[in-house]
Amino acid sequence: MDFRLLALCFSLWLFPAWASIESDLNDLADTVYQYPNEALSKIEALESALDQDKLTPILRLRLALLKCETFVQLGENEAAINLGRMSDAKAKAMQIESARPYFLNCMAGAYIDYGDLRQALTLLDASIYHSRELKQPQSLVNGLLLRGRVDIQIESESSALEDLRLAQDIYPETLNQQPHWIVPPFPYIQLAMAELLSQKGLFNQAFNTARATLDNEQSTGKVRINLLLNLAKIAHKNQEVKFRDDMILEAKILIPELATATELAESYNQLAEIEFLRGNDKSAIQLLNIAINTFEQQKKISDSLHAHKLLAEIELANGNEAAGLDLMKKAIGIAERTNQFYQLVICYQVLSDYFASVGNYQQANQYQRLRFDTAKHSYEYLKDTRLLQIKARLARYQQLAQSKKTNTLKLDTHLGNNYGLFGIILLFLLLTLLLIFSRLRGQKPPKQEMQGFEPMAPLEKMEALLASAKQIGFPITILLINPSHFYRADMKLLSARICDKLRQQDMLFNKEADQMLIMLPFTHLEGAMQISQQLEAAIEPLQSNGRVAIGIAVMRHHDTLNTLIKRASIDQLSKHNEHLAH
């Protein structure tokens, strides 16, 4: 009895201690983005005050996650990656799978700062997948936000819009999640959406979206400074001059509150861009020189690249060609070493615009060609990354399907193997008898359709294939044939001859009375032209009058099925007119 009383007293004493730690971690999670340096000091104080061995595994992982995200906010990317990798391994060993997506996000954020988008996208794809499977809305929101930011950088606008909208929709679910791990402030999602709208040229919508974040209770500290500087840039594009200047003034008042040299340099980099936009070149150059020194000392590769590029642009705009070209050469060197092809594209565009402005069109054309080649290389590089992600995802789905199949084949051990085998044999006999009776009565066995899986219409299949091509990055070409030049009695023969020349993955659809649509996945223009020639030779004997022209259109990034068909129709009409002229 005495032992029970002692245990009860100990548990009553211990509960407030655990409750206090829970409360401390919740408070820290709400301040990591706003006051990262202060949060790091509190985390280190907690680590030294608490006995790590006596903490529950969940609490230890939560403390490690807060430290990891704080490192990212402070620009300590190497430390964040090392801690994230180690903590992910611990979570896996302790079978706390729900913690793993958070550490994947943390490492992805560090790789984004490094400019290594391939590593970041691979981690984010795994994080988002696990977050959905494990029902972790906080990690899902963070993963979607980070991936949306990457898509904005590489100008994949439709993907970014989808991710950011989903993050906005899910965010309310994060507020009551237990345990409370960490979730980015909602204003950061709105700011990313505003940046996307600005990139699309919707400056008024971008301005209103970003402006609404200022009144949010999470808009304090570093978060508010980032909001002010980005809002000032959007306000400039929207010609809100007074509002822009007010935002800059408030940002300049708050910037000294930032505690680390890296955070100050990041803010100076953003402020310099705005000063350049409003014509204060001297101030912009001073800010960038300070920022570049800090970035080089702290090995902030991506920020250093941006600062060199911006400073080069300012020098070129002021006629300092030698200094500008030297700085741009450094920026290009950094981009090439780190495979930041999307930044290379911007650098070459700046140089092309400069040489065009001074009348050196040969140099301008040369840099425009380099820009085009780099954009193509960037597309291929990210396409390979997407393909790796798709392969990994398919492997996970196959593994999951295999495990489900294995589980369904396992019989309940409590019933015994013999009973299970007897049940299977009995079921098989019943199905056989039903099949025999249905055939004797002259009826086809009833079709069993999977609930929720209706067969897709041909056009829906084509739309789905088009969407997959944009996401993964494989080419698609369509052919358009006008069947009105053939006798109606020969239509079946015409379709048969066309199908004989097509591959298994190709799709044929009679869209309208005067349109036969053929979709050729994984086919460039050259391959489509060869197939077109083969089809012309196959169907030529069936033509009633004149030579049939086959329209060709290759998918572009912003194409829909309707725009593809329109371009194929124009190509078909052009070829038809050429035939008439000859």
C-alpha positions in Angstrom: 0.0 0.0 0.0 2.9 2.3 0.8 4.5 1.6 -2.5 1.3 2.5 -4.4 0.9 5.7 -2.5 4.6 6.6 -3.3 4.0 5.8 -7.0 0.9 8.0 -7.1 2.7 10.9 -5.5 5.6 10.6 -7.9 3.2 10.5 -10.9 1.4 13.6 -9.6 4.7 15.4 -9.3 5.9 14.3 -12.7 2.8 15.3 -14.6 3.3 19.1 -14.2 6.9 18.7 -15.2 6.0 17.0 -18.5 3.2 19.5 -19.0 5.7 22.3 -18.5 8.0 20.8 -21.2 5.1 20.4 -23.6 4.1 24.0 -23.0 7.7 25.2 -23.6 8.0 23.3 -26.9 4.6 24.6 -28.1 5.8 28.2 -27.3 9.1 27.6 -29.1 7.3 26.2 -32.2 5.4 29.5 -32.5 8.5 31.7 -32.4 11.1 29.8 -34.5 10.2 31.7 -37.7 9.7 35.1 -36.0 12.7 35.2 -33.6 15.1 32.3 -34.6 18.1 33.5 -32.6 16.1 33.9 -29.4 14.5 30.5 -30.0 17.9 28.8 -30.5 19.1 30.2 -27.1 16.0 28.8 -25.4 16.4 25.4 -27.1 20.1 25.2 -25.9 19.0 26.2 -22.4 16.4 23.4 -22.4 18.9 20.9 -23.7 21.3 21.7 -20.9 18.6 21.8 -18.2 16.8 18.6 -19.1 18.0 15.1 -18.8 17.7 13.8 -22.4 17.6 10.2 -21.3 14.5 10.8 -19.2 12.6 12.6 -22.0 10.1 10.5 -24.0 11.2 9.8 -27.6 8.5 12.1 -29.0 9.8 15.0 -26.8 13.4 14.4 -27.8 12.4 14.4 -31.5 10.3 17.5 -31.1 13.2 19.4 -29.5 15.6 18.2 -32.3 13.1 19.4 -35.0 12.8 22.8 -33.5 16.6 23.1 -33.5 16.8 21.9 -37.1 14.2 24.4 -38.3 15.9 27.2 -36.3 19.2 26.4 -38.0 17.5 26.8 -41.4 16.1 30.2 -40.4 19.5 31.3 -39.3 21.2 30.1 -42.5 23.1 27.3 -40.7 22.3 24.9 -43.6 25.0 22.3 -43.0 24.1 22.0 -39.3 20.4 21.6 -40.3 21.1 18.9 -42.8 23.3 16.9 -40.4 20.8 17.2 -37.6 17.9 16.4 -39.9 19.5 13.3 -41.3 20.5 12.0 -37.8 17.1 12.7 -36.3 15.3 11.0 -39.3 17.4 7.9 -38.7 16.5 8.0 -35.0 12.8 8.4 -35.7 13.0 5.4 -38.1 14.9 3.3 -35.5 12.3 4.2 -32.8 9.4 3.5 -35.3 8.0 7.0 -34.8 7.2 7.3 -38.5 5.0 10.4 -37.9 8.1 12.5 -37.1 10.0 11.7 -40.3 8.3 14.0 -42.8 9.2 17.0 -40.5 12.9 16.3 -40.7 12.7 15.7 -44.5 11.1 19.2 -44.8 13.9 20.7 -42.7 16.6 19.2 -44.9 14.8 20.3 -48.0 14.6 23.8 -46.7 18.4 23.8 -46.2 19.0 22.4 -49.7 16.8 25.1 -51.2 19.0 27.7 -49.5 22.0 26.0 -51.1 20.3 26.1 -54.5 20.3 22.3 -54.8 16.7 22.0 -56.0 17.2 18.4 -57.1 17.9 17.2 -53.6 15.2 19.5 -52.2 12.5 18.2 -54.6 13.3 14.6 -53.9 13.0 15.1 -50.1 9.8 17.1 -50.5 8.2 14.5 -52.7 8.9 11.9 -50.0 7.8 14.2 -47.2 4.4 15.1 -48.9 3.8 11.4 -49.6 4.4 10.3 -46.0 2.5 13.3 -44.6 -0.6 12.2 -46.5 -0.2 8.6 -45.5 0.4 9.4 -41.8 -2.2 12.2 -41.7 0.2 14.9 -40.5 -1.3 18.3 -41.7 1.5 20.4 -40.2 4.3 18.6 -42.2 2.1 18.5 -45.3 1.5 22.3 -45.2 5.3 22.9 -44.9 6.1 20.5 -47.6 3.6 22.0 -50.0 4.8 25.5 -49.2 8.5 24.6 -49.9 7.6 22.8 -53.1 5.5 25.7 -54.2 8.4 28.1 -53.6 10.7 25.9 -55.7 8.1 25.8 -58.5 7.9 29.6 -58.4 11.7 29.8 -58.9 11.7 27.5 -61.9 8.5 29.1 -63.3 6.3 26.0 -63.0 3.3 28.2 -62.2 0.5 25.6 -62.5 2.2 23.2 -60.0 3.0 26.1 -57.6 -0.6 27.3 -57.7 -1.9 23.8 -57.0 0.4 23.3 -54.0 -0.2 26.7 -52.4 -4.0 26.5 -52.7 -3.9 23.1 -51.1 -1.7 24.4 -48.3 -4.2 27.2 -47.7 -7.0 24.8 -47.5 -5.3 22.4 -45.1 -3.9 25.1 -42.8 -6.9 25.3 -40.4 -6.3 21.5 -39.6 -2.8 22.3 -38.3 -4.0 24.6 -35.5 -5.5 21.8 -33.3 -3.0 19.0 -34.2 -1.5 17.1 -31.2 1.4 16.8 -30.7 2.2 20.3 -32.0 5.4 19.8 -34.0 5.9 23.0 -36.1 4.1 24.7 -39.0 5.2 27.8 -41.0 3.2 31.0 -40.4 0.2 31.4 -42.6 1.5 34.8 -43.9 4.3 33.0 -45.6 1.8 30.9 -47.6 0.0 34.1 -48.6 3.3 35.8 -49.5 4.3 32.9 -51.7 0.9 33.1 -53.4 1.3 36.9 -53.9 4.8 36.3 -55.4 3.2 33.8 -57.9 0.5 36.2 -58.9 3.1 38.9 -59.4 5.2 36.6 -61.6 2.0 36.0 -63.7 1.6 39.8 -64.1 -1.4 40.0 -61.8 0.1 42.9 -59.7 -3.1 44.2 -58.2 -4.2 40.8 -56.9 -0.7 40.1 -55.7 -0.6 43.4 -53.8 -4.0 42.8 -52.1 -3.0 39.3 -51.2 0.3 40.4 -49.6 -1.2 43.4 -47.9 -3.8 41.3 -46.1 -1.0 39.5 -44.3 0.2 42.6 -42.4 -2.7 42.4 -39.9 -2.1 38.7 -39.1 -1.0 38.0 -35.5 1.9 35.9 -36.8 3.4 38.9 -38.6 6.0 39.8 -36.1 9.8 39.8 -36.0 11.6 38.4 -39.0 8.3 37.3 -40.6 7.1 40.9 -40.6 10.4 42.2 -42.1 10.2 39.7 -44.9 6.6 40.7 -45.5 7.4 44.4 -45.6 10.3 44.0 -48.1 8.4 41.7 -50.4 5.2 43.8 -50.2 7.3 46.9 -51.1 8.5 45.2 -54.2 5.0 44.1 -55.2 3.7 47.7 -54.4 6.4 49.1 -56.8 5.2 46.9 -59.6 1.6 47.9 -58.9 2.6 51.6 -58.9 1.7 52.1 -55.2 4.6 54.5 -54.7 3.6 55.9 -51.3 2.7 52.5 -49.9 6.0 51.2 -51.1 7.9 53.9 -49.4 6.0 53.4 -46.1 6.8 49.7 -46.2 10.5 50.4 -46.8 10.6 52.9 -43.9 9.0 50.5 -41.5 11.4 47.7 -42.6 14.4 49.9 -42.1 13.3 50.6 -38.5 12.8 46.9 -37.8 15.9 45.5 -39.6 18.3 46.4 -36.7 16.3 44.0 -34.5 17.7 41.0 -36.4 20.3 39.3 -34.3 22.7 37.6 -36.7 24.9 38.9 -39.5 23.4 36.4 -42.0 19.8 37.6 -41.3 21.0 41.2 -41.7 22.7 40.4 -45.0 19.6 38.6 -46.3 17.5 41.7 -45.5 20.1 44.0 -47.1 19.9 41.9 -50.3 16.2 42.3 -50.5 16.3 46.0 -49.6 19.0 46.6 -52.3 16.7 45.1 -55.0 13.9 47.6 -54.0 16.3 50.5 -53.8 17.5 49.7 -57.4 13.9 49.5 -58.6 13.2 53.0 -57.2 16.4 54.5 -58.6 18.6 54.7 -55.5 21.5 52.9 -57.1 24.2 54.2 -54.7 22.3 52.9 -51.6 21.7 49.6 -53.4 25.4 49.2 -54.1 26.4 49.9 -50.5 23.9 47.4 -49.2 25.0 44.7 -51.7 28.7 45.1 -50.9 28.0 44.5 -47.2 25.7 41.5 -48.0 28.2 39.9 -50.4 31.0 40.0 -47.7 28.8 38.3 -45.2 27.5 35.7 -47.7 31.1 34.8 -48.7 32.1 34.4 -45.1 29.1 32.3 -44.2 29.3 30.3 -47.5 25.7 31.3 -48.4 26.0 30.2 -52.0 22.6 30.9 -53.3 22.3 34.4 -51.7 25.8 35.2 -52.9 24.8 34.4 -56.5 21.7 36.6 -56.3 23.7 39.5 -54.8 26.4 39.3 -57.4 23.8 39.1 -60.2 21.9 42.1 -58.9 25.1 44.2 -58.3 26.2 43.4 -61.9 22.9 44.5 -63.2 23.2 47.8 -61.4 26.7 48.4 -62.6 25.7 47.7 -66.2 22.7 50.0 -65.9 25.1 52.8 -64.8 27.4 52.2 -67.8 30.2 50.5 -65.8 30.6 47.7 -68.3 33.9 46.2 -67.0 32.8 46.0 -63.4 29.3 44.7 -64.4 30.7 42.0 -66.6 33.2 40.9 -64.0 30.5 40.6 -61.4 28.2 38.7 -63.8 31.0 36.3 -64.6 31.3 35.5 -60.9 27.5 34.9 -60.7 27.6 32.7 -63.7 30.5 30.7 -62.2 28.6 30.1 -59.0 25.5 29.1 -60.9 27.4 26.6 -63.1 29.2 25.0 -60.2 26.0 24.5 -58.3 23.7 23.5 -61.3 21.4 26.5 -60.7 20.3 26.6 -64.3 17.3 28.8 -63.7 19.6 31.5 -62.3 21.9 31.1 -65.4 18.9 31.8 -67.6 18.3 35.1 -65.8 22.0 36.0 -66.0 22.1 35.4 -69.7 18.9 37.4 -70.2 20.4 40.4 -68.3 23.5 40.3 -70.5 21.5 40.0 -73.7 19.3 42.9 -72.8 22.4 45.0 -71.9 24.2 44.4 -75.2 21.0 45.0 -77.2 20.6 48.4 -75.4 24.1 49.5 -76.4 23.7 48.3 -80.0 25.9 45.2 -79.9 23.3 42.9 -81.4 25.8 40.1 -82.2 26.7 39.7 -78.5 23.0 40.1 -77.5 22.1 37.3 -79.9 25.0 35.1 -78.5 23.7 35.4 -75.0 20.2 34.9 -76.1 21.3 31.6 -77.6 23.1 30.7 -74.4 19.9 31.5 -72.5 17.9 29.2 -74.8 20.4 26.3 -74.4 20.5 26.7 -70.7 16.7 26.8 -70.4 16.6 23.5 -72.3 19.3 22.0 -70.1 17.4 23.2 -67.0 14.2 21.6 -68.3 16.1 18.3 -68.9 17.7 18.4 -65.5 14.5 18.9 -63.6 12.7 16.4 -65.9 15.2 13.7 -64.8 14.5 14.7 -61.2 10.8 14.4 -61.7 11.3 11.0 -63.4 13.3 9.8 -60.4 10.4 10.9 -58.1 7.8 9.1 -60.2 9.9 5.9 -60.2 10.3 6.1 -56.4 6.6 6.7 -56.0 5.6 3.8 -58.3 8.0 1.6 -56.3 6.2 2.6 -53.1 2.8 1.9 -54.6 3.9 -1.5 -55.9 5.3 -2.3 -52.5 2.1 -1.2 -50.8 0.0 -3.2 -53.3 2.2 -6.3 -52.8 1.9 -6.0 -49.0 -1.9 -5.7 -49.2 -2.0 -8.7 -51.5 0.1 -10.7 -49.1 -2.1 -9.7 -46.2 -5.3 -10.7 -48.0 -3.9 -14.1 -48.7 -3.1 -14.8 -45.1 -5.8 -16.7 -43.3 -6.9 -16.0 -39.8 -4.7 -18.1 -37.5 -7.5 -18.3 -34.9 -9.8 -20.2 -37.4 -7.1 -22.6 -38.5 -5.5 -23.2 -41.9 -7.8 -26.1 -42.8 -11.0 -24.1 -42.3 -9.6 -21.3 -44.5 -8.7 -23.7 -47.3 -12.1 -25.4 -47.1 -13.8 -21.9 -47.4 -11.8 -21.0 -50.5 -12.6 -24.3 -52.2 -16.3 -24.0 -51.4 -16.3 -20.4 -52.8 -14.6 -21.6 -55.9 -17.2 -24.3 -56.4 -20.1 -21.9 -56.0 -18.7 -19.5 -58.5 -18.1 -22.4 -61.0 -21.7 -23.6 -60.6 -23.0 -20.0 -61.1 -21.0 -19.7 -64.3 -22.2 -23.0 -65.6 -25.9 -22.2 -64.9 -25.6 -18.7 -66.5 -24.1 -20.2 -69.7 -26.8 -22.9 -69.8 -29.4 -20.2 -69.7 -27.7 -18.3 -72.5 -26.8 -15.3 -70.4 -23.4 -13.7 -70.1 -22.0 -13.8 -66.5 -22.7 -10.5 -64.8 -20.0 -7.8 -65.0 -18.5 -6.9 -61.7 -17.4 -3.2 -61.9 -15.2 -1.7 -59.3 -17.0 0.9 -57.3 -15.7 4.4 -57.9 -13.7 3.4 -61.0 -15.6 4.2 -64.1 -13.9 3.9 -67.5 -12.5 7.2 -68.8 -13.7 8.7 -72.0 -11.1 9.0 -74.8 -10.9 12.8 -74.4 -10.5 12.4 -70.7 -7.7 10.0 -71.2 -6.0 12.4 -73.5 -6.4 15.3 -71.0 -4.9 13.1 -68.3 -2.0 12.1 -70.5 -1.4 15.7 -71.3 -1.3 16.6 -67.6 1.1 13.8 -66.9 3.4 14.9 -69.7 3.6 18.4 -68.2 4.3 17.1 -64.7 7.0 14.5 -65.7 8.3 16.2 -68.8 7.9 13.9 -71.7 6.9 15.1 -75.2 3.5 14.7 -76.8 2.5 15.3 -80.4 -0.9 15.1 -82.0 -2.0 14.4 -85.6 -5.2 15.6 -87.1 -6.9 13.9 -90.2 -9.9 15.2 -92.0 -12.0 12.0 -92.9 -14.5 13.9 -95.1 -12.2 13.1 -98.1 -13.0 9.3 -97.7 -16.1 7.3 -98.6 -18.2 6.5 -95.6 -18.2 2.8 -96.6 -14.3 2.9 -96.1 -14.3 4.4 -92.6 -13.8 1.1 -90.8 -11.0 0.2 -93.2 -9.5 3.6 -92.8 -9.4 3.2 -89.0 -7.9 -0.2 -89.3 -5.1 1.0 -91.6 -4.3 3.9 -89.2 -4.3 1.6 -86.2 -1.9 -0.8 -88.0 0.7 2.0 -88.2 0.3 3.2 -84.6 2.1 1.9 -81.6 0.5 0.4 -78.5 0.7 3.7 -76.4 -0.7 5.8 -79.2 -4.4 6.9 -79.1 -6.9 7.3 -81.9 -10.2 9.1 -81.5 -12.9 10.3 -83.9 -13.5 13.7 -82.3 -16.0 15.0 -84.8 -17.4 14.0 -88.3 -14.5 15.9 -89.9 -11.8 15.2 -87.4 -9.7 12.1 -86.5 -7.4 12.9 -83.6 -4.2 10.8 -82.9 -2.2 11.4 -79.8 1.5 10.3 -79.9 3.1 10.3 -76.4 6.9 10.3 -76.1 7.1 11.6 -79.6 9.0 14.7 -80.9 8.2 16.6 -84.1 10.7 14.5 -86.2 9.1 11.2 -85.1 5.6 12.6 -85.6 6.5 13.6 -89.2 7.8 10.1 -90.0 4.5 8.6 -88.6 2.6 11.1 -90.6 4.3 10.0 -93.8 3.6 6.4 -93.1 -0.1 7.2 -92.5 -0.3 9.2 -95.7 1.1 6.2 -97.7 -1.3 3.8 -96.0 -4.5 5.8 -96.5 -3.7 7.3 -99.9 -5.5 4.5 -101.9 -8.7 5.2 -100.0 -8.9 8.9 -100.7 -11.8 10.0 -102.9 -10.6 13.4 -104.1 -7.4 15.4 -103.6 -4.6 14.6 -101.2 -5.4 14.5 -97.5 -3.3 16.9 -95.3 -2.4 15.7 -91.8 -2.0 18.5 -89.3 0.7 18.2 -86.7 1.1 20.0 -83.3 3.7 19.5 -80.6 2.8 20.1 -76.9 4.1 23.3 -75.3 4.2 23.9 -71.6 1.0 26.0 -71.4 -1.0 23.9 -73.9 -4.4 22.4 -73.3 -5.9 19.8 -75.6 -8.1 22.4 -77.3 -5.1 24.7 -78.0 -3.2 21.7 -79.4 -6.1 20.8 -81.7 -6.4 24.4 -82.9 -2.7 24.5 -83.8 -2.9 21.2 -85.6 -6.0 22.5 -87.5 -4.0 25.6 -88.6 -1.1 23.3 -89.7 -3.6 21.1 -91.6 -5.2 24.1 -93.4 -1.7 25.4 -94.3 -0.7 22.1 -95.8 -4.1 21.8 -97.7 -3.5 25.2 -99.3 0.0 24.2 -100.3 -1.4 21.1 -102.0 -3.9 23.3 -103.9 -1.2 25.7 -105.0 0.8 22.8 -106.4 
